[in-house]
Amino acid sequence: MTYGLILALVFGYLLGSIPFGLLLTRAAGLGDVRKIGSGNIGATNVLRTGNKGLAAATLLLDALKGTAAVLISGHFAPETAVWAGLGAFLGHLFPVWLGFKGGKGVATYLGVLIGLAWQVALIFAVVWLAVAFLFRYSSLAALTAAVIVPIALYFLSAPQIAVLFVVMSIIVFIKHRANISRLLAGTEGKIGAKG
């Protein structure tokens, strides 16, 4: 790796590691979001506080940090954009400030996708919304979309980006292994459920 790629990876990591879900819920006086629901810092768990506005803000900011990493790094050196995106994704999953215990990365995954291939981000959004509407499981919607994205990228002739999202999708599945177990057992929490 060249110095520029390493710098992009580190820049993306630091941007991605900002724990917006935790910061927003604390600022709103709702305490530590890690102590409710799944213990996650992402938008789905923030929604379990009952505050839809904070959940939406968390989703938006977690996505934007991925998009910002890609666009800022790509502005200075286009070949580094992919590495900055990977860094942002990993930063969200393993933030140094929280003992490397972060979120599951779906919003940041989407944000990176918006920065690199916005057309496929629209496909992600449509798949996620359709599955979430039909089954009311955020995890199932995310996992389904994470399968579709690399395939869509491959057919849109973006091989380098497709490889990145194969890796990121595998990580998303690993981070959702407890959700997968609960889905199979029929005990997974549905969207909008508190606690």
C-alpha positions in Angstrom: 0.0 0.0 0.0 1.2 3.5 -0.7 1.3 6.3 1.8 -1.8 7.9 0.2 -3.9 4.7 0.5 -2.9 4.2 4.2 -3.7 7.9 4.9 -7.2 7.4 3.2 -7.8 4.3 5.3 -6.9 6.1 8.5 -8.9 9.2 7.6 -12.0 7.0 6.8 -11.5 5.1 10.0 -11.4 8.2 12.2 -14.5 9.6 10.5 -16.4 6.4 10.6 -15.6 5.9 14.3 -17.7 8.9 15.4 -20.5 7.1 17.4 -23.4 9.4 16.5 -26.1 7.1 18.0 -24.4 7.2 21.4 -23.7 11.0 21.2 -27.2 11.9 20.1 -29.0 9.8 22.7 -26.8 11.2 25.5 -27.3 14.7 24.3 -31.0 14.2 24.4 -30.9 13.0 28.0 -31.8 9.4 27.1 -28.7 7.8 28.6 -26.5 5.2 27.1 -28.1 3.5 24.1 -25.8 0.5 24.6 -27.8 -0.4 27.7 -31.1 -1.0 25.9 -32.3 -3.4 23.3 -29.5 -5.0 21.3 -26.9 -2.8 23.0 -26.0 -1.5 19.6 -25.2 2.2 18.8 -27.0 2.2 15.4 -30.3 3.7 14.3 -32.4 0.5 14.8 -31.5 0.4 18.5 -31.8 4.2 18.9 -35.4 3.7 17.6 -36.0 1.5 20.6 -35.8 4.6 22.8 -39.1 5.7 21.2 -37.5 8.7 19.6 -38.0 8.5 15.9 -36.3 11.8 15.2 -33.1 10.7 16.9 -33.1 7.3 15.1 -33.5 9.1 11.8 -30.7 11.5 12.6 -28.5 8.6 13.6 -29.2 6.8 10.4 -28.5 9.9 8.4 -25.2 10.8 10.2 -23.9 7.2 10.2 -24.5 7.1 6.4 -23.0 10.5 5.8 -19.8 9.7 7.5 -19.3 6.9 4.9 -20.2 9.2 2.0 -18.0 12.0 3.3 -15.0 9.7 3.7 -15.4 8.6 0.1 -16.0 12.0 -1.5 -13.4 13.9 0.5 -10.7 11.3 -0.1 -11.7 10.9 -3.7 -11.6 14.6 -4.3 -7.8 14.6 -3.6 -7.0 11.2 -5.1 -9.7 9.2 -6.8 -7.9 5.9 -6.3 -8.1 6.3 -2.5 -11.9 6.6 -2.3 -12.4 2.9 -2.0 -9.9 2.7 0.9 -11.5 5.6 2.7 -14.9 4.0 2.4 -13.5 0.7 3.8 -11.9 2.7 6.6 -15.2 4.5 7.5 -17.0 1.1 7.6 -14.4 -0.4 9.8 -14.3 2.7 12.0 -18.1 2.4 12.6 -17.7 -1.3 13.5 -14.6 -1.0 15.7 -14.4 2.6 17.0 -11.3 3.1 19.1 -13.2 5.5 21.4 -15.6 2.7 22.5 -13.1 -0.1 23.0 -13.6 -1.2 19.4 -17.2 -2.1 20.1 -19.4 -0.3 17.6 -22.4 -0.7 15.4 -23.2 -3.3 12.7 -22.3 -1.0 9.9 -25.4 -1.0 7.7 -26.0 2.8 7.5 -22.3 3.4 7.0 -22.2 0.6 4.3 -25.0 2.5 2.6 -23.2 5.8 2.9 -20.1 4.4 1.3 -22.2 2.9 -1.5 -23.8 6.3 -2.1 -20.3 7.8 -2.5 -19.0 5.1 -4.8 -22.1 4.0 -6.8 -25.3 6.0 -6.0 -27.3 4.0 -8.5 -26.7 0.8 -6.6 -27.5 2.7 -3.3 -31.0 3.2 -4.7 -31.3 -0.5 -5.3 -30.1 -1.1 -1.7 -32.7 1.3 -0.4 -35.6 -0.2 -2.5 -34.7 -3.8 -1.4 -34.3 -2.7 2.3 -37.6 -0.9 2.3 -39.5 -3.7 0.6 -38.2 -6.4 2.9 -38.7 -4.2 6.0 -42.2 -3.3 5.0 -43.1 -7.0 4.3 -41.5 -8.6 7.3 -40.8 -5.7 9.8 -37.2 -7.0 10.5 -34.4 -4.5 10.1 -31.8 -7.2 10.2 -33.4 -9.3 7.5 -33.8 -6.2 5.3 -30.2 -5.3 5.7 -28.9 -8.8 5.1 -31.0 -9.2 1.9 -29.8 -5.8 0.6 -26.2 -6.8 1.4 -26.6 -9.9 -0.8 -28.0 -7.9 -3.7 -25.4 -5.0 -3.7 -22.3 -6.9 -4.9 -24.3 -8.6 -7.6 -25.7 -5.3 -8.8 -22.2 -3.8 -8.8 -20.8 -6.7 -10.7 -23.4 -6.3 -13.5 -22.9 -2.6 -13.6 -19.2 -3.2 -14.5 -17.7 -1.9 -11.2 -15.4 -4.9 -10.3 -13.2 -3.1 -7.8 -16.1 -1.7 -6.0 -17.9 -5.1 -6.2 -15.0 -6.8 -4.5 -15.0 -4.2 -1.7 -18.7 -4.8 -1.1 -18.3 -8.6 -1.1 -15.9 -8.1 1.8 -18.2 -5.6 3.5 -21.3 -7.8 3.0 -19.5 -10.8 4.6 -18.6 -8.6 7.5 -22.2 -7.4 7.8 -23.3 -11.1 8.0 -20.7 -11.8 10.6 -21.9 -8.8 12.7 -25.5 -10.0 12.4 -24.9 -13.6 13.4 -26.9 -13.2 16.6 -29.7 -11.6 14.6 -29.6 -14.5 12.1 -30.0 -17.0 15.0 -32.9 -15.0 16.4 -34.5 -14.8 12.9 -34.3 -18.6 12.6 -35.7 -19.0 16.1 -38.5 -16.5 15.5 -37.4 -14.3 18.4 -35.9 -11.3 16.5 -37.3 -7.9 17.5 -39.4 -6.2 14.9 -38.9 -2.6 13.7 -40.4 -0.1 16.2 -40.4 -2.5 19.2 -39.1 -0.8 22.4 -36.7 -2.1 24.9 
